[in-house]
Amino acid sequence: MALKLNLSQINSASGGNQAMRETLTGIYNELRNIYARTGGGPIRKIDSGSGAARAVFQAPPPPSQLTVTGANGSFLASIALPQSASGAGAPQNAANAPIYQQISSSPAADFRSGVTTYPVSTATSYVFPNPGQTLYWRLRSSWDQKNWNSFVTLPGAVSSGRQSSAATENNLSLNQSNFATIDSVAAGDTATVRIYGSGGPGSSWARVAGSASQTVPGGTVLNVAYGANLYVAWDGAQYQTKPALTQTFPDGWVPVGKVSVIANGSGLVLPTFKLFVSSGAVIAIQILTAGNGLTAAPSLTIADSTGTGATAACTVSAGSVNGASITNSGSGYSASPSIAASGGVAAGSGGGGGPQGNNGGRLYADV
């Protein structure tokens, strides 16, 4: 049903009551101002009637103008209605009738793939959160959601940009899973934090964020103080350790997990060894100091400027090394290759760090 209201009706309804006439006239004028600003109008049944009045609404409306900008991980779309256009013949929607708008986007300039169509609405401004995307945009309009004008496509693609950490909501749930293991091993006066995947130390691990996945290389953080509780993040080039979770949130960083570094308070002392070489091959190993506080056999690493391939192993009893042997002699070694012990503390005992839970990224220490 059409809404019919004019000043003659207001004067008639007032019946000579000046105050009522002024009040109704003020309401009437304010409604007209609102309709003019918003592009809305009184409810009308546009498929009734005949002749020219009905033909106007059977044809699509004049094109609206779409503008899309990107900022802080969101697309901001605004629509200028035909009556806002300047030039000959304007305004083109003098009655301010509601116009339905349909916006769609695609990563392809020809809109042949990946098209997203947003809900039809008479609104003239929209915000579409979609961080890190570059899309093409188009718009079409209709009076009745049946007869549409042709799509008008914006020239060029628009980037939404990345969402800054300052705009992240408090207590936002991070939509990601990190399939990394983080642990710590003793390395002399300090500890080493290791980050790795299912293949063991040195192997890469997978990060899943929403529907996207990423492979991150394994790595180590050296010279970490014993007894520290740290959060680990990947900054795109190397690993960072921070004492607070919020410090792992700079733009572009990937929070990986938490590690409680093994403690040295129980008197953990790593053993020391000496190697013997003959004709470039490592043939024997001597225990110089047996160490103490060990709950597992430490790993032994042989290093030399020329030699390769030599390996060694040791056994532990009552917290100290009680035996050591060369498991592969290698070749090409100088007269004095170095050997270093690391680890020697089992997860969950005597100050060890180890994975807790299926994700592997959060660790504990029994200190």
Long-range contacts (C-beta under 8 A, 24 or more apart in sequence): 1-43, 1-45, 2-42, 2-43, 2-44, 2-45, 3-42, 3-43, 3-44, 5-42, 35-96, 36-96, 38-124, 39-81, 39-83, 39-93, 39-96, 39-98, 39-99, 39-122, 39-124, 40-96, 40-98, 40-122, 41-95, 41-96, 41-97, 41-98, 44-97, 46-97, 46-143, 46-144, 47-144, 57-97, 57-143, 57-144, 58-147, 59-147, 60-141, 60-142, 60-143, 60-147, 60-148, 60-149, 61-92, 61-93, 61-97, 61-99, 61-141, 61-142, 61-143, 61-149, 62-92, 62-93, 62-141, 62-149, 63-141, 63-149, 63-150, 63-152, 64-99, 64-101, 64-139, 64-141, 64-152, 65-152, 66-103, 66-137, 66-138, 66-139, 66-152, 66-154, 67-154, 68-137, 68-154, 68-158, 69-158, 70-158, 70-159, 70-160, 70-161, 71-160, 71-161, 72-161, 72-162, 72-163, 72-164, 72-167, 73-129, 73-130, 73-131, 73-132, 73-160, 73-161, 73-162, 73-163, 73-164, 73-167, 74-127, 74-128, 74-129, 74-130, 74-131, 74-160, 74-163, 75-105, 75-126, 75-127, 75-128, 75-130, 75-133, 75-135, 75-137, 75-158, 75-160, 76-125, 76-126, 76-127, 76-128, 77-103, 77-125, 77-126, 77-127, 77-128, 77-137, 78-124, 78-125, 78-126, 79-123, 79-124, 79-125, 79-139, 80-124, 81-124, 97-143, 98-122, 98-143, 99-141, 99-142, 99-143, 100-141, 100-142, 100-143, 100-144, 100-145, 101-139, 101-140, 101-141, 102-139, 102-140, 102-141, 102-142, 102-148, 103-137, 103-138, 103-139, 104-137, 104-138, 104-151, 105-135, 105-136, 105-137, 105-138, 106-135, 106-136, 107-133, 107-134, 107-135, 107-136, 108-136, 109-136, 109-157, 111-136, 111-138, 111-151, 111-153, 120-145, 129-163, 130-160, 131-160, 131-161, 131-162, 131-163, 132-160, 132-161, 132-162, 133-159, 133-160, 134-158, 134-159, 134-160, 135-160, 162-251, 162-252, 164-251, 165-249, 165-250, 165-251, 168-249, 174-255, 175-209, 175-210, 176-207, 176-208, 176-209, 176-210, 176-254, 177-207, 177-208, 177-359, 178-205, 178-207, 178-254, 178-255, 178-256, 178-257, 178-359, 178-360, 178-361, 179-205, 179-206, 179-207, 179-208, 179-359, 179-360, 180-205, 180-207, 180-216, 180-256, 180-257, 180-360, 180-361, 181-205, 181-355, 181-360, 181-361, 182-232, 182-256, 182-257, 182-258, 182-259, 182-355, 182-360, 182-361, 182-363, 183-259, 183-347, 183-353, 183-354, 183-355, 183-363, 184-224, 184-259, 184-260, 184-261, 184-262, 184-353, 184-363, 185-262, 185-299, 185-342, 185-343, 185-344, 185-345, 186-226, 186-262, 186-264, 186-268, 186-270, 186-298, 186-342, 186-343, 186-344, 186-345, 187-222, 187-270, 187-340, 187-342, 188-270, 188-340, 190-222, 190-223, 190-224, 190-225, 190-226, 191-224, 191-225, 191-226, 191-261, 191-262, 191-264, 192-220, 192-221, 192-222, 192-224, 192-342, 193-220, 193-221, 193-224, 193-230, 193-232, 193-239, 193-241, 193-259, 193-261, 194-218, 194-219, 194-220, 195-219, 195-220, 195-221, 195-232, 195-234, 195-239, 195-256, 207-254, 214-254, 216-254, 216-256, 224-261, 225-261, 226-261, 226-262, 226-263, 226-264, 226-265, 227-261, 227-262, 227-263, 227-264, 227-265, 227-365, 227-367, 228-260, 228-261, 229-258, 229-259, 229-260, 229-261, 229-365, 230-258, 230-259, 230-261, 231-255, 231-257, 231-258, 232-256, 232-257, 232-258, 232-259, 256-361, 257-359, 257-360, 257-361, 257-362, 257-363, 258-361, 258-362, 258-363, 259-353, 259-363, 260-353, 260-363, 260-364, 260-365, 260-367, 261-353, 261-365, 262-345, 262-351, 262-352, 262-353, 262-365, 262-367, 263-351, 263-365, 263-367, 264-351, 265-351, 265-367, 266-293, 266-350, 266-351, 267-292, 267-293, 268-292, 268-293, 268-294, 268-344, 268-345, 268-350, 268-351, 269-293, 270-294, 270-298, 270-341, 270-342, 270-344, 271-298, 271-314, 271-320, 271-321, 271-341, 271-344, 272-341, 273-300, 273-312, 273-314, 273-324, 273-339, 273-341, 274-339, 275-302, 275-310, 275-312, 275-336, 275-337, 275-339, 277-307, 277-333, 277-334, 277-335, 277-336, 277-337, 280-307, 280-331, 280-332, 280-333, 281-310, 281-329, 281-330, 281-331, 281-333, 282-307, 282-310, 282-312, 282-326, 282-329, 282-330, 282-333, 282-337, 283-326, 283-329, 284-326, 285-312, 285-324, 285-325, 285-326, 285-339, 286-324, 287-314, 287-321, 287-323, 287-324, 290-320, 290-321, 290-322, 291-319, 291-320, 291-321, 291-341, 291-344, 292-319, 292-320, 293-319, 293-345, 293-350, 294-319, 294-320, 294-321, 294-344, 294-345, 295-319, 295-344, 295-345, 295-346, 295-349, 295-350, 295-352, 296-343, 296-344, 296-345, 296-346, 297-321, 297-344, 298-341, 298-342, 298-343, 298-344, 299-341, 299-342, 299-343, 300-324, 300-339, 300-340, 300-341, 301-339, 301-340, 301-342, 302-330, 302-337, 302-338, 302-339, 303-337, 303-338, 303-339, 303-340, 304-332, 304-333, 304-334, 304-337, 304-338, 305-334, 306-332, 306-333, 306-334, 307-331, 307-332, 307-333, 307-334, 307-337, 308-332, 310-337, 312-339, 314-341, 316-344
